[in-house]
Amino acid sequence: MIRKYNFQQTAAGILRIPAGIAAYGCAWLFFRHTPEYALRGFGFQPTPFWMNLSSALILLVISYSGYRGWKNGQGFSAYHESGLYHNIDPVSGGAVAMDFYAHRVTGPAYLLGQLFLAGPLMLLGSVQHFRNRIPASDSLEASLAETLALLQSINKWQSLSDHPGKERDILLLAKIGRIDFSTARGPRFKASPEGGS
């Protein structure tokens, strides 16, 4: 079960790398060319050096923002959880129309923000997947299988204090996803029998 878990973590980590690089590429292209296009529309002639430098600085800010969010346990947010979401009370037809047109601006802005943050979040998530792997050994595999069989035979919610000396195995089984684990009312866990509900 450890090797299967490690394979899943490795595969997830590898798949996140190209996704993160692609998101960084999209952010680079957006911030490299959109401001230049806008400046040229106003009659300015920005040099490629300054446009590249400003794009690189913006990517640094995005990377820092993504790192800070990842470090705080945050990730991608749903639209209604973002600061761009608004809900105008439909007290009149004007309010409904205003709400509709406002979402036409804030909706794409939210999508772009999530796309730009995907770069650092995907790459940092990749690192986390690699760190989540468990050093595999036959003795640990046997110990986890024995602990899992014991917990499945009991088939009820228990606490760590019910199994002294098995705390590490239980926490690893929870990490692997082989047992239900809850922190409500203290750490508690349950392992349903194979084929059970």
N, C-alpha and C positions, 0 to 999 in steps of 0.2 A: 504493500500500500504506500510505502514511502517513495518508492521509485516512480509509481504512477503519479503521485502528488508532485514530485520534483519535475517530472516530464511536463505536467500541466503548467507549472510555474515557469519553466524554461520556455515553453512554447509561447505562453502569454507575454513573457518578457521580450522574446525575439520579435513577435508580431507588433508590439508597441513601438519598436524602434523606427521602422519605415513610416508609420503613421505620424510619429512625432516630427521626423525630418520633413515629411510632406507638409505638415501644418506650419512649421517654421518657414518652409519655402513659400507657402501661400502668404504668410504674414510679410515676408521680405518683399515679394512682388507687389503686394498691396501698398505698403508704406514707401516703396521705392518709386512707384510710377504714379499712384493717385495724387499725392501732393505735387509732384512735378507737373502733371497735367493741369491741376487747378492753378498753380502759379503761372504757367504759360498762358492760361486763359485770362489772367489779370495783367499780362504783358511783361512778366518777369522772365528772365532766362537763367534758371538755376544751373550750376555746373554739376556734372556727374559726381564729382568728388563730394560736394556738400550733400547731395541727395543720398549717396551711399553712406556717408557718415551719419546723417540723421536717421536713416533706416536702421543702421546698426545700433544706434543709441536707443531707438524705440524698441528693438528686439531685446536689448538688455533690460529695459524696464519691464517688458512682458515676461522675460525669464524670471526676474526678481519677484514679480507679482505672482506668477505661477508657483515658484518655490515657496513663497510665504503661505499661499493657500494650501499647498500640499503639506507643508510642515505643520499647519494647524488642523490637519485632517479634513480639509475641504477639497473639493474637486469641481467637477462640472456642476452647474446649478440649473435647475429648471427655470423656465421663463418667468413663472409666477413668483419665484423666490429671488429673482434678480432685482437690482435697483432700477432697471429700465421698465419694469412692469408697473402699470397703473390701471386703476379700475374706476372710471368716472361713473358716478351714479346716473343711471338713465332717467333723469327727472324730466327731460325734454328731448325733442328731436334733435336740437342743436348739440346737446350733450352726447347723444348716441353717435352723431356724425363726427364730433370732435374725437371721441374715444376711438372710433373706427380709423380715422386718418392718423391719429397719434400712434396707433399700433402699427401702421404701415411704415413708420419711421423707427420706432423702438424695436420692432420685431427683427428687421434685418440687422440693426445695430447689435442686438443680443446675439444673433447667429454669428456675426463677425467676431464679437468678443470671445465667444466660446471656441471658434476656430483658432483664433490667435493664442488663446490659453492652452489649446490642445498640444502645442509644441512642447512646452516644459512639462505639462502634466503627463503626457504620454511617455516622455523620456524618463522622468522621475518615477513614474509607475513601473516602467521596465526595470529600473534599478531595484525597486522594492520587490518585484517578483523574483529577481535573482537572489535577493537577500532572504526571501521567505523560504528558500529551499532548506531541507533538513538533511544533515549529514547522514547518509544511509549506511547501515551496518546490519548484518544478519541478527546480531543479538538484540538491537533496538527493534527491528521488525518483529522478532519473536515476542519480545516484551509487549509491544503494542497489540499484537494479535491476542495474546493471553489476557491483557487488560480489557480489550474490547469484548472478548467472549464473556468475561466475568460481568461486565456492565450490561451486556445484552441479556444475560441470564436473570439479572435483577429486574430490569425493565421498569424502572421508576425513577422519579427525580431524586437526586442525591446531592450532597455537598462534598467538597474536597476532604473535609475532616472524616468522612466515612471510609476513606481509603488512604490511610497514612502510608507514605512511601511510594504511592502511585501517582502523586501530583503531576510529575513531569509527563508521564505517559498520558494522563487524562488531558492535560493542556495540549499535548501534541495531537491527540485524537480530535480535539475540538478544532485545532488549527487545520488539520487535514479535512475536516468536515464529516467525520465518521460518527460523531455524537452531537446531539442538540446541547447547546451551551447557552446559559443565560446568566447575566450579572444582576438581574432583579432579585432582591432579598438575599444578596450574597451570591458568590459564584455557585451555580447549580447546573447539573447536567443530567442527561438521560440518553441511553442507547437503546433504541428499539431493536427487537430481534430481527434477524435477516428475513426479509419478506413481510415483516409486520408493517403496521401503519405508522 
